[in-house]
Amino acid sequence: MTLALYGHPFSSYTQKALIAMYENGTAFEFRCIDAEHPQHAQDWLRHWPLAKFPMLVDGDRTLVETSIIIEYLQLAHPGSIRLLPEEPMTALDVRFLDRYFDLYVMAPVQQAVSGALTGEPAKRKDAHELSKKKLDLAYAWLEGQLSQDQWVAGTQFSLADCAAAPSLFYADWTHRISDEYPRVRAYRARLLNRASFARAVDEARPYRHLFPLGAPDRD
């Protein structure tokens, strides 16, 4: 049975899963959750009433939470690119960085987006200002951690880079990565040039009008 991934192309966490699948050429059916495909939303909510995506269905097994989905793919549908290292301590570093990008980069972006979606100018401003402060802290820490290696956890593209790509992509839209952080800016550019992420970005282009903070005319 073909793998089925439920999500939306503009969703950062859907993109994170897509990157992993594109890296290994994993065969799957993408089931977009939108108004044009109500049957997908019905299936999604039947499997996962907490209403968070992406969701992966593999036969009688349903998986949610993107990091878990990617680890599952490595176990059940491995490809040539190993996204979680075999060596346990190295794998621990990768898992930490994966959580870092989700919790300390993407979460502040979502906070700013949620504030904007309220439609209330004061809430929009307050949420955006708090998001900027958190993102500056995140950028500064990351600048000190990045080395000359091509990827965030070393020389091999990993789960951590799958998390970093959409997180830094939307973070820079929310609060521009300044010239104070040249390594972070260069790393984001390398991610955008990675074929798997470039494909995800291109597939999401028709939905840029959905970004409530205003999608910049770049990337």
C-alpha positions as CSV (number, residue, x, y, z in Angstrom):
1,M,0.0,0.0,0.0
2,T,1.3,3.5,-0.9
3,L,2.2,5.8,1.9
4,A,-0.2,8.7,2.3
5,L,0.9,12.1,3.7
6,Y,-1.9,14.5,4.8
7,G,-0.9,18.2,5.1
8,H,-0.7,21.5,3.3
9,P,2.2,22.7,1.1
10,F,2.5,26.0,2.9
11,S,2.7,24.4,6.3
12,S,6.2,24.4,7.8
13,Y,5.8,21.0,9.4
14,T,4.4,19.5,6.3
15,Q,7.4,20.8,4.4
16,K,9.7,19.3,7.1
17,A,8.2,15.9,6.3
18,L,8.3,16.5,2.6
19,I,12.0,17.3,2.7
20,A,12.7,14.0,4.3
21,M,10.6,12.1,1.7
22,Y,12.1,14.0,-1.2
23,E,15.6,13.4,0.0
24,N,15.1,9.6,-0.3
25,G,12.8,9.6,-3.2
26,T,10.1,7.9,-1.0
27,A,7.0,7.0,-3.0
28,F,3.9,8.5,-1.4
29,E,0.5,10.1,-2.2
30,F,0.1,13.7,-1.0
31,R,-3.4,14.4,0.3
32,C,-3.8,18.1,0.6
33,I,-6.0,19.3,3.4
34,D,-7.9,22.3,2.0
35,A,-11.4,23.3,0.9
36,E,-11.0,21.7,-2.5
37,H,-10.4,18.2,-0.9
38,P,-13.0,17.8,1.9
39,Q,-12.6,14.0,1.8
40,H,-9.0,14.4,2.9
41,A,-9.9,16.5,5.9
42,Q,-12.5,14.0,6.9
43,D,-10.0,11.1,6.7
44,W,-7.5,13.2,8.6
45,L,-9.8,14.1,11.5
46,R,-11.1,10.5,11.7
47,H,-7.5,9.3,12.2
48,W,-6.4,12.3,14.3
49,P,-9.1,14.3,16.0
50,L,-6.5,16.6,17.6
51,A,-6.4,18.2,14.1
52,K,-2.7,18.7,13.7
53,F,-0.8,17.9,10.5
54,P,1.1,16.4,8.8
55,M,-0.1,12.9,9.3
56,L,1.4,9.8,7.7
57,V,-0.7,6.7,7.0
58,D,1.1,3.5,6.2
59,G,-1.4,0.6,5.9
60,D,-3.0,0.3,9.3
61,R,-0.4,2.5,11.0
62,T,-1.0,6.2,11.6
63,L,1.8,8.6,12.6
64,V,1.7,12.2,13.7
65,E,4.4,14.6,14.9
66,T,6.9,15.3,12.1
67,S,10.0,14.2,13.9
68,I,8.4,10.9,14.6
69,I,7.2,10.5,11.0
70,I,10.8,11.1,9.8
71,E,12.2,8.6,12.2
72,Y,9.6,6.1,11.2
73,L,10.4,6.5,7.6
74,Q,14.0,5.7,8.3
75,L,13.0,2.5,10.1
76,A,10.2,1.3,7.8
77,H,11.1,2.9,4.5
78,P,14.8,3.6,4.5
79,G,16.6,5.3,1.6
80,S,20.1,6.2,0.7
81,I,20.1,9.3,2.9
82,R,20.2,8.4,6.6
83,L,18.6,11.4,8.4
84,L,19.3,10.2,11.9
85,P,22.9,9.0,12.5
86,E,23.5,5.5,13.7
87,E,25.9,6.5,16.4
88,P,23.8,7.2,19.5
89,M,25.5,10.3,20.8
90,T,25.6,11.9,17.4
91,A,22.0,11.0,17.0
92,L,21.2,12.8,20.3
93,D,22.8,16.0,19.0
94,V,20.7,15.8,15.9
95,R,17.5,15.2,17.9
96,F,18.4,18.2,20.1
97,L,18.8,20.5,17.1
98,D,15.6,19.2,15.6
99,R,13.8,20.2,18.8
100,Y,15.7,23.6,18.9
101,F,14.4,24.6,15.5
102,D,10.8,23.5,16.2
103,L,10.6,25.0,19.7
104,Y,12.9,28.1,19.6
105,V,12.6,29.2,15.9
106,M,9.3,28.0,14.5
107,A,7.3,28.5,17.7
108,P,8.0,32.3,17.9
109,V,7.1,32.5,14.2
110,Q,3.8,30.8,15.0
111,Q,3.2,33.2,17.9
112,A,3.6,36.2,15.5
113,V,1.3,34.6,13.0
114,S,-1.3,33.8,15.6
115,G,-1.3,37.4,16.7
116,A,-1.8,38.6,13.2
117,L,-4.6,36.3,12.6
118,T,-6.6,37.8,15.5
119,G,-7.2,40.8,13.3
120,E,-6.6,43.1,16.3
121,P,-3.8,45.6,15.7
122,A,-2.6,45.7,19.4
123,K,-2.4,41.9,19.6
124,R,-0.7,41.7,16.3
125,K,1.9,44.2,17.4
126,D,2.5,42.7,20.8
127,A,2.9,39.2,19.5
128,H,5.2,40.3,16.7
129,E,7.4,42.2,19.1
130,L,7.7,39.3,21.5
131,S,8.4,37.0,18.5
132,K,11.3,39.3,17.4
133,K,12.9,39.2,20.8
134,K,12.8,35.4,20.9
135,L,14.0,35.0,17.3
136,D,17.0,37.3,18.0
137,L,17.9,35.1,20.9
138,A,17.6,32.0,18.7
139,Y,19.6,33.5,15.9
140,A,22.4,34.6,18.3
141,W,22.7,31.1,19.8
142,L,22.7,29.5,16.4
143,E,25.3,31.9,15.1
144,G,27.7,30.7,17.9
145,Q,27.0,27.0,17.2
146,L,27.3,26.9,13.4
147,S,30.7,25.9,12.2
148,Q,32.2,25.7,8.7
149,D,30.4,22.4,8.1
150,Q,27.8,22.6,5.4
151,W,25.0,21.3,7.7
152,V,23.9,22.2,11.2
153,A,24.9,18.9,12.8
154,G,28.1,18.2,10.8
155,T,28.9,17.2,7.2
156,Q,25.8,15.1,6.7
157,F,22.3,16.4,5.9
158,S,20.0,15.2,8.7
159,L,16.7,15.4,10.6
160,A,18.0,18.7,12.1
161,D,18.3,20.3,8.7
162,C,14.8,19.1,7.8
163,A,13.6,21.1,10.8
164,A,15.9,24.0,10.1
165,A,14.8,24.7,6.5
166,P,11.2,25.7,6.9
167,S,11.8,27.2,10.4
168,L,14.5,29.6,9.2
169,F,12.6,30.2,5.9
170,Y,9.6,31.6,7.7
171,A,11.5,33.1,10.6
172,D,13.4,35.4,8.2
173,W,10.0,36.5,6.8
174,T,8.8,37.2,10.3
175,H,12.0,38.9,11.6
176,R,14.8,39.3,9.1
177,I,18.0,37.6,10.0
178,S,20.4,40.6,10.2
179,D,24.0,40.9,9.0
180,E,25.0,40.3,12.7
181,Y,24.4,36.6,12.0
182,P,26.3,35.9,8.7
183,R,26.6,32.1,9.5
184,V,22.9,31.8,10.0
185,R,22.2,33.8,6.8
186,A,24.6,31.6,4.8
187,Y,23.1,28.4,6.3
188,R,19.6,29.5,5.3
189,A,20.8,30.1,1.8
190,R,22.4,26.6,1.6
191,L,19.1,25.1,2.7
192,L,17.2,27.0,0.0
193,N,19.6,25.6,-2.5
194,R,19.1,22.0,-1.4
195,A,17.0,20.3,-4.0
196,S,14.5,18.7,-1.6
197,F,13.7,22.0,0.1
198,A,13.8,24.0,-3.1
199,R,11.0,21.7,-4.4
200,A,8.9,22.2,-1.2
201,V,9.3,25.9,-1.5
202,D,8.3,25.9,-5.2
203,E,5.2,23.8,-4.4
204,A,4.1,26.3,-1.8
205,R,4.5,29.4,-3.9
206,P,0.8,29.6,-4.9
207,Y,-0.1,30.0,-1.2
208,R,2.1,32.9,-0.2
209,H,-0.8,35.2,0.1
210,L,-1.8,33.2,3.1
211,F,1.1,34.5,5.2
212,P,-0.6,37.0,7.4
213,L,2.5,39.1,8.1
214,G,3.0,39.7,4.4
215,A,5.2,37.4,2.4
216,P,8.3,39.3,1.1
217,D,9.0,39.4,-2.6
218,R,12.1,37.2,-2.3
219,D,13.1,33.6,-1.8
